[in-house]
Amino acid sequence: AWFSDGREIEVGGAPTHFGPLSLRVRSEATSGRIRAHLQPPTRDPWGAIKLRLPHPEGQRMTEVTVNGERWDEVDAEREWVLLRPGAQSYDVVVHYR
């Protein structure tokens, strides 16, 4: 239900060991995608973030873009998008089928 079409989730300034993290997720499940905007912690090195975005009807990830570029660091079985340090923010779009 968390990722049902039209639903939004927003977490601002969540404390982590590496500093605050913010995340906004919007489901467009009926159109076959979920969008996320993530602002990672500011302290280095934070390693990697595994962003899990499961489709509410169990559809499989078919394509992922991060900041407008095709992204291959994905584990479709676990529904993870792996984000590594390097950007001030990440705009993630996951397409499903």
NUZATI-932932 format. One line per 3 residues: number of its first residue (from 1); for each residue x, y, z of N, C-alpha, C. Coordinates in nm, 2 decimals. Layout:
NUZATI-932932
NUM> X:Y:Z:X:Y:Z:X:Y:Z; ...
***
This chain:
NUZATI-932932
1> 0.08:-0.12:0.00:0.00:0.00:0.00:0.09:0.13:0.00; 0.21:0.12:0.05:0.30:0.23:0.06:0.32:0.29:-0.08; 0.33:0.20:-0.18:0.37:0.25:-0.31:0.25:0.24:-0.41
4> 0.13:0.24:-0.36:0.01:0.25:-0.44:0.01:0.37:-0.53; -0.05:0.37:-0.65:-0.05:0.48:-0.74:-0.10:0.61:-0.67; -0.02:0.71:-0.70:-0.05:0.84:-0.64:0.00:0.87:-0.50
7> 0.05:0.77:-0.43:0.10:0.79:-0.30:0.23:0.85:-0.30; 0.26:0.93:-0.19:0.39:0.99:-0.18:0.44:0.96:-0.04; 0.57:0.95:-0.03:0.64:0.93:0.10:0.75:1.03:0.11
10> 0.76:1.10:0.22:0.86:1.20:0.23:0.92:1.19:0.37; 1.06:1.19:0.37:1.13:1.18:0.50:1.24:1.29:0.49; 1.24:1.38:0.58:1.33:1.50:0.57:1.43:1.49:0.69
13> 1.55:1.50:0.66:1.66:1.51:0.76:1.67:1.40:0.85; 1.65:1.27:0.80:1.66:1.16:0.89:1.80:1.14:0.93; 1.82:1.12:1.06:1.96:1.11:1.11:2.02:0.98:1.07
16> 2.15:0.98:1.02:2.23:0.86:1.00:2.37:0.89:1.06; 2.44:0.79:1.06:2.58:0.80:1.11:2.66:0.90:1.03; 2.63:0.92:0.91:2.70:1.00:0.82:2.64:1.14:0.80
19> 2.54:1.17:0.87:2.47:1.30:0.86:2.32:1.27:0.81; 2.24:1.38:0.80:2.10:1.37:0.77:2.08:1.32:0.62; 1.97:1.25:0.60:1.94:1.20:0.47:1.79:1.24:0.44
22> 1.76:1.28:0.32:1.62:1.32:0.29:1.58:1.24:0.17; 1.45:1.20:0.17:1.40:1.11:0.06:1.25:1.15:0.03; 1.22:1.16:-0.10:1.08:1.18:-0.14:1.05:1.08:-0.25
25> 0.94:1.00:-0.23:0.91:0.90:-0.33:0.76:0.93:-0.38; 0.74:0.92:-0.51:0.61:0.93:-0.56:0.58:0.82:-0.65; 0.47:0.75:-0.63:0.43:0.63:-0.71:0.34:0.68:-0.83
28> 0.38:0.63:-0.94:0.30:0.64:-1.06:0.28:0.50:-1.12; 0.24:0.41:-1.02:0.24:0.26:-1.05:0.15:0.23:-1.17; 0.04:0.30:-1.19:-0.05:0.26:-1.30:0.02:0.30:-1.44
31> 0.12:0.39:-1.43:0.19:0.42:-1.55:0.32:0.34:-1.56; 0.34:0.25:-1.46:0.46:0.16:-1.46:0.59:0.23:-1.41; 0.58:0.32:-1.32:0.70:0.38:-1.27:0.68:0.43:-1.13
34> 0.80:0.44:-1.06:0.81:0.51:-0.93:0.93:0.60:-0.93; 0.91:0.72:-0.88:1.01:0.83:-0.88:1.06:0.85:-0.74; 1.19:0.88:-0.73:1.24:0.91:-0.60:1.34:1.02:-0.61
37> 1.35:1.11:-0.51:1.45:1.21:-0.50:1.52:1.19:-0.37; 1.65:1.17:-0.37:1.72:1.14:-0.25:1.84:1.24:-0.23; 1.85:1.30:-0.11:1.96:1.38:-0.08:2.04:1.30:0.03
40> 2.16:1.26:-0.01:2.24:1.17:0.07:2.30:1.24:0.19; 2.36:1.17:0.28:2.43:1.24:0.39:2.55:1.32:0.34; 2.59:1.42:0.41:2.70:1.51:0.36:2.84:1.47:0.41
43> 2.85:1.38:0.51:2.98:1.34:0.56:3.03:1.22:0.48; 3.16:1.23:0.44:3.22:1.12:0.37:3.29:1.03:0.46; 3.32:0.90:0.43:3.26:0.83:0.31:3.13:0.76:0.36
46> 3.02:0.78:0.29:2.90:0.71:0.33:2.88:0.57:0.26; 2.97:0.54:0.17:2.97:0.40:0.11:2.87:0.39:0.00; 2.76:0.33:0.03:2.65:0.31:-0.07:2.52:0.31:0.00
49> 2.41:0.34:-0.08:2.27:0.34:-0.03:2.20:0.24:-0.12; 2.13:0.14:-0.06:2.04:0.05:-0.13:1.90:0.10:-0.12; 1.85:0.16:-0.22:1.72:0.22:-0.23:1.62:0.11:-0.28
52> 1.53:0.07:-0.20:1.44:-0.04:-0.24:1.30:0.03:-0.27; 1.26:0.00:-0.40:1.14:0.06:-0.45:1.05:-0.05:-0.51; 0.98:-0.13:-0.43:0.90:-0.24:-0.49:0.77:-0.19:-0.55
55> 0.73:-0.25:-0.66:0.61:-0.21:-0.72:0.49:-0.27:-0.64; 0.38:-0.20:-0.61:0.28:-0.25:-0.53:0.21:-0.38:-0.58; 0.22:-0.41:-0.71:0.16:-0.53:-0.76:0.26:-0.63:-0.80
58> 0.38:-0.61:-0.75:0.49:-0.71:-0.77:0.55:-0.71:-0.91; 0.52:-0.61:-0.99:0.59:-0.61:-1.12:0.74:-0.59:-1.11; 0.81:-0.64:-1.21:0.95:-0.64:-1.21:1.01:-0.52:-1.27
61> 1.12:-0.47:-1.21:1.20:-0.36:-1.26:1.25:-0.39:-1.40; 1.23:-0.30:-1.49:1.28:-0.32:-1.63:1.39:-0.22:-1.67; 1.38:-0.10:-1.61:1.48:0.00:-1.65:1.49:0.10:-1.53
64> 1.61:0.15:-1.51:1.63:0.25:-1.40:1.71:0.37:-1.46; 1.67:0.49:-1.43:1.76:0.60:-1.46:1.79:0.68:-1.33; 1.91:0.73:-1.32:1.95:0.81:-1.21:2.00:0.94:-1.27
67> 1.95:1.05:-1.22:1.99:1.19:-1.27:1.98:1.19:-1.43; 1.88:1.13:-1.48:1.86:1.13:-1.63:1.94:1.03:-1.71; 2.03:0.95:-1.65:2.12:0.86:-1.72:2.07:0.71:-1.68
70> 2.08:0.63:-1.78:2.05:0.48:-1.76:2.14:0.43:-1.65; 2.09:0.35:-1.56:2.16:0.31:-1.44:2.16:0.15:-1.44; 2.28:0.10:-1.42:2.29:-0.05:-1.42:2.32:-0.11:-1.28
73> 2.34:-0.03:-1.19:2.37:-0.08:-1.05:2.23:-0.11:-0.98; 2.17:-0.22:-1.02:2.04:-0.25:-0.98:2.04:-0.40:-0.95; 1.96:-0.44:-0.85:1.93:-0.58:-0.82:1.78:-0.59:-0.83
76> 1.74:-0.63:-0.95:1.59:-0.64:-0.97:1.52:-0.75:-0.88; 1.59:-0.85:-0.85:1.54:-0.96:-0.76:1.50:-0.90:-0.62; 1.59:-0.82:-0.57:1.58:-0.76:-0.44:1.51:-0.62:-0.45
79> 1.49:-0.57:-0.57:1.42:-0.44:-0.59:1.50:-0.33:-0.54; 1.64:-0.34:-0.55:1.73:-0.24:-0.51:1.79:-0.16:-0.62; 1.81:-0.03:-0.59:1.89:0.06:-0.67:2.01:0.10:-0.59
82> 2.13:0.07:-0.63:2.25:0.10:-0.55:2.30:0.24:-0.59; 2.31:0.33:-0.49:2.36:0.46:-0.51:2.49:0.48:-0.44; 2.59:0.52:-0.51:2.72:0.55:-0.45:2.75:0.70:-0.44
85> 2.84:0.74:-0.35:2.87:0.88:-0.34:2.92:0.94:-0.47; 2.89:1.07:-0.48:2.94:1.14:-0.60:2.85:1.25:-0.64; 2.72:1.25:-0.60:2.62:1.35:-0.64:2.57:1.42:-0.52
88> 2.53:1.54:-0.54:2.46:1.62:-0.43:2.32:1.56:-0.40; 2.26:1.51:-0.51:2.13:1.45:-0.49:2.11:1.35:-0.61; 2.01:1.27:-0.59:1.98:1.16:-0.69:1.83:1.17:-0.72
91> 1.80:1.18:-0.85:1.67:1.17:-0.90:1.66:1.03:-0.97; 1.58:0.94:-0.91:1.57:0.80:-0.95:1.44:0.78:-1.01; 1.43:0.71:-1.13:1.31:0.67:-1.19:1.32:0.52:-1.22
94> 1.23:0.44:-1.17:1.23:0.30:-1.19:1.11:0.27:-1.27; 1.13:0.20:-1.38:1.02:0.15:-1.47:0.99:0.00:-1.45; 0.87:-0.03:-1.45:0.83:-0.17:-1.42:0.74:-0.23:-1.54
97> 0.74:-0.36:-1.54:0.65:-0.43:-1.64:0.60:-0.55:-1.57
***
